[in-house]
Amino acid sequence: MEIMQIVGLGIVATVLSLVVKEKRPDFAFMISALAGIAIFLYILGPIGKVITLLQRLAFDAHVNLIFLETVLKIIGIAYIAEFGAQITRDAGEGSIAAKIELGGKILILILSIPIIQSVIETILRLLPA
């Protein structure tokens, strides 16, 4: 199971980081960051399979692929912003982490405008004149 490998890597990195932290805090942060990046890269494969499946389902259901692509971009921004914010918090920079999260939220809002517009137009078409 993939989760066992992810948790195992996380535990090993945590123990290494704790052992090294007393003498070399900069190395401890690097261990933590590298573990996070390794886990992120490890899950890209399964994420790719999910995206392919969703694209096939959207195509079969005759859903406009632009909407699916937009939703996938929004999800990607959310995960990447969270990942970056957590690494930044681990480095002790909470204010920068908050700015990363704010930037992610603003980008999500910008990307969601066409979907919101389409939903509103659809609702207006359904309402009697």
N, C-alpha and C positions, 0 to 999 in steps of 0.2 A: 504494500500500500504506500502510495506516495506520501501520505501525511506522516507516516513513520519516519521516512527519510527527512522530511522537512523539520519535524520536531527533533529528530536526532541531531541534525546539523545545528539547529538552534541551541540545543542544550550544550553541545560540544563548544560552540562559539561562546556561549555564556560563561562556561567554566573557564575557558582560556582567557576570556576578557577579564574575569574576576581575578585570576591568578596574576595577570600581567598589569592590571590597573594600578596596583600599589607602587610599582617601580617605573612603569612607562604608560601613563594615562593616554598618551597619543597613540600608542600601539593598540591599547585596549579599544579605543574608538575605531581604529582601522579594522580590527578583527570584527567588531560589531557591524560596521558598514559593509565589509566584504561578505559577511554571512547574509546580510539583508539582500545584497545584490545577487548573491548566488541563489538564494531562495527565489527571488524575483525572476531570474533567468530560467530557473528550473520549471517554474509554472507557466512560462510562455508557451511551451509545447501544448499542454492541455488546453490553454486558453485559445490557441489557434484552432484546435479541433472543435471547440464550442462555437467559435465564430463561423467556421465553415458550415457546421450543422445549422446554425441560425440563418445563414445566407440561403442555404438550400430550402429550409422551411419557408422563408419569406418568398422565395422564387415560386415554390409550389403553391403558396397561398395567394399569389399575385399581389403581394404587398410591395409598394414602392420601395426599392432598395435604398433610396436616399434617406428614408426615415430610419431604416435599420442601421445604416452607416452612421447617421447622426447619433442615434442612441448608443451605439458601440463606442463612438468617439467620446461621448459624455461619460460613459462608464470608465473608459481608459483614463480620461483626465482625472476623474475622482480617485481612482486607484493610484495613479502616478503622483498626484498631489499629496495624498495621504502618506505614501511611501517616502517622498521627499521631506515632508513635514516631520515624520517620525525620526528619520535619520538626523535631521537638523536639531530636533529636540534632544536626541541622544548626545549630540555634541554640545548641549547646553545653551542652544540659541533658540529659546522659545518664541521670542518676538519675530525672528525670521521665519520660523515654522508657521506662525500665525499669518504672515504675509503670503507664504506659499499657499496656504489653505484659502485665503481670500482670493488670490489670483486664480486658483482652480475654480472657485465658485463663480467668479465673474466670467471665466471662459465657458463654463457650463451654461450660464444664463444666456450668453451670446449665441452659443450653438443651439439652444432650445427655442429661440425665437421663431424660426420657420415652422417648427412643430406646433407651437402654441398658436401661431397664425392659422395654420391649417385646421386645427381643432376648432378655433373660433369661427372660421369660415364655414366649416361643416355644420356647426350648431346653428349658425344664422340661416343656412339653406333649409334646415329642418323646421325652423320656426315659421308659423304662418305669417304672411305679410300684413 
